[in-house]
């Protein structure tokens, strides 16, 4: 999978590149709109990550041009402006997704994964991690074969973590995808932390290895080994 | 801009002033001339009548029935007028018996009309064939056996001449009058507008950094004093807004600086020592936490900036206040359980609100979250929904917390204000929650009020208009429960 990042801020570009390369992706960087435009035409990419505010030609112009030329490649826009109008303009111009700076890196990973996975069938009905099993249809959870009794919210939380197992999910992602909270400023961090603590008590406390880990400053991850 | 406007007003004032004076002069002159003309004409008629009587005595008929006139009248003082006299004598059937030399063979009207000169003088204005306008009087007179009609006329020409002279005398100074009025108008307008000019001058000197300056209010200036007061009121409000903005900017910078400082020192200190991978992980995590706090702060600041600029569009829907409260309570329920507290919801379950669900939910979440945070373990948080007079909903959230001092209570809705700075910063607050809440409630046409005393807990009253047509339903529901509050424990 090849990804092109068009971003003029070198630190951010390098960080995203490194982060994505640590997964399975091959990443190219472009510093300006023109360079990005040239690369898109000369090489083949599976995904374009495009900053809106670029020196020279803006990201939106490039996006418009590419769509006018019938490039069907998925495009993820990055921008520092997050008013509803900007968002609508970006999506109307033909972007597939939209991420507001500053964003949590796990969020970007999740969006990239989602965009590249488009059209691929949904996650399996039963998910497994070590001896933790989750059955989506019956909403049943077992650890070492013992049923675990979860509340509805705890189940949703665990299901989300299982789907993203191995990668870190941020509090914002949980807030948006599990709590369906659209306002960024809603004070739900404590609520999320309490739910995580309870979930951990139920699935991890009496078992080894520990599966649910807190990554300080970033979020939570479900995996066998400590990152 | 203001000066040009004032100059415009001044020109207008001068023009109006001149126009008024000129119209007065014209009106006065023309009515005076008209009166004079009328008076002179009456004089002329009276004179003609007197003259007619004189003429009667001077006319004679000789034996051949020829009419003559004694012209031995010349040393009379009125001889001059007599010389201008036009005289015609006719028989009742129209035969011309006599015309004087001045009249020659011109006619003073055709045959006498019935009743002409009978029992009076029949004074009238007559225009002769050659266009001369005259005042004409007639009289029947009998010489022996001969009946006659004597007509005496005087030309109006001298009258018109006199009128012209008078009008000229009245109107010749008009240009001078115009100049004088223009000048006095200029002075008058200048005097009237002087306070406005002074105000404009002063107002032009007032800038953002000199907003404390005020316009002079002199009582003698009447309306202008009022205007100056209005402007001063506006300046005071502007100054206050500027002040608030200034404070907001400096508070915001301070708040932004705090996490930045933390991030920086954590980074710098950790680079000065050797640490294990786990320690570095922890250090980076700690820096990321600060970065998250900054992100959150900037988000809140943007929300406030948009709210201030009125860029947040409400997305109204209809829901009951009870559902709003339930939603917030269920979201925060885990926190309550964790602290072994209880939330007790009472009151009106039917009264509806028409408002932005997400914004109102965020506002109420802030309030309830605060109550949970500040209430001691094992305590009860009471939420009451009331449908009050004037169709308003009051949601009251009461906690058993430490309460707020009188000094703090007036400022808790201020931006960045924290009753207990250090502690709420630890719990992740940035001191903007309540001010955003206040904005949301006010944007919905409501009001928020805090009621508290140290040691006595805090009650927050959120008052918002109820949806318009729920008045009756809700009132009916209220009477049916007969004022008994329903309890709902969690």
Interface residues (C-beta under 8 A of the other chain):
Chain A: X82 X83 X102 X179 X182 X183 X184 X185 X186 X187 X188 X189 X190 X191 X194 X195 X198 X215 X216 X217 X218
Chain B: X281 X282 X284 X285 X286 X287 X288 X289 X291 X292 X295 X296 X299 X300 X302 X303 X306 X311 X331 X332 X334 X335 X338 X358 X361 X362 X365 X366 X369 X427 X428 X433 X436
